[in-house]
């Protein structure tokens, strides 16, 4: 547990997550995540909702190594992240299964702080996330890597398929890689580094945010985002030496 700028951040293992915590997370997601896009015609203009049962299924599936990190401000849920760990090539991967920050607390790097808490006390070889929102991608790159300027797409190209195939999380395992990085599709409309998750959320807000990011001079390496798809990010984690200090690895960029 840590406290920063009147925000209390707490990390809990799956067994310690109460039904009330799940209800609070589901309510925050349902009120603030986004709306369905035009290709989800029957749900168009309706908010994307999350039930407690669906949240548990996606983020706290039985027999998984899952954690929940939440940020509280005066008892109010300001944001949260769920993550699940599994083994790939004999090493531990940490995958963000859901990240949500209340609109009242956005723009304060709270997402990055939540993601950084996932690393505490762990020796993760790699980190992954699927998201349609560029701010979530940028937060993950700040927390797990060295920012968007030094992102290594070679890690995703070489290892993304194997890692998602090994996932115990159904919606991650069912993601279909797409984009020019994986030799699938061509042209801007196909994207560069994405996965088809059939998540038909409206892209208006993410695209607006992406234009603002590019307006700051950021070179966006992931390409456009096709409907029903999410960006996929895979970051190689640092190793930890015998004293618990993180060490920068010297292997080739695609090594895991």
Residue, then its C-alpha position, 0 to 999 in steps of 0.5 A: x500500500x502506498x500514499x501519494x498526493x492524497x491518493x491511497x494505492x492498494x494492491x490485493x491478491x485475487x483472494x482478497x478482492x471483496x464483492x463490494x470492491x468488484x461492484x465499485x470497479x464495475x460501476x466506475x467502468x460502466x459510467x466512464x469507459x466509453x460508448x459502443x461504436x456504429x458497428x455495434x448497431x444494437x448498442x449504438x450510443x449506449x455506454x459500454x457496461x460491465x457486470x460484476x460477473x463479467x469483470x470476475x470472469x475476465x479479470x479474476x478467473x479461477x486458478x489464475x494468478x491475478x491481482x487488483x490495484x485500486x486508488x482511493x481518494x477520500x474513500x472514493x474509487x479514483x481508478x484501478x487496474x486488474x492484471x493476470x500473470x502466467x508463464x511463457x517460455x519458463x518466465x513470468x508475464x504480467x498482462x493488464x486485463x483492465x485499466x480504468x481511471x475516473x474522469x475526475x482524476x485523469x491527466x494526473x498520471x494516475x494510470x501510470x502510478x497504478x501500473x507501477x504498483x503492479x511491478x512491486x515485489x515481482x520479477x516479471x520478464x514481460x508486460x502486456x496490454x490490449x487497449x484502444x486508448x492511446x493514453x492507456x498505451x502511453x501509461x503502460x510504456x511509461x510504467x513498464x518500459x522507457x516510454x513511447x520513444x523507445x518502444x520495441x515492436x520487435x518484442x510483439x512481432x516475435x513473442x505476442x502470438x506465443x504469449x497470448x496462446x499461453x494466456x489463461x484469460x479467455x478474451x486475451x487468448x482469443x485475440x487475433x493479431x492483425x496489422x502490418x507488423x505481423x504481415x496481416x493486411x496492408x495500408x493505413x486502414x489495417x493498422x501496424x500493431x493491433x489485435x482483433x478482439x471484436x470490441x466494438x467500442x466507439x473510437x471517437x474519443x481515442x482518435x481525438x486523444x491520439x491526434x492530441x498526442x501526435x500534436x505534441x510531436x510524439x511519433x506514434x508507432x502503432x498505426x491506425x486502429x481498425x474497428x473492433x481492434x485494440x492496440x497490443x503492446x508488449x514490453x520486455x521487463x528488466x531482470x532482478x539481481x541477487x540484491x533485488x535491484x533491477x538490471x538492464x538486460x544486454x540480450x538482443x531486442x527480440x530475446x525474452 
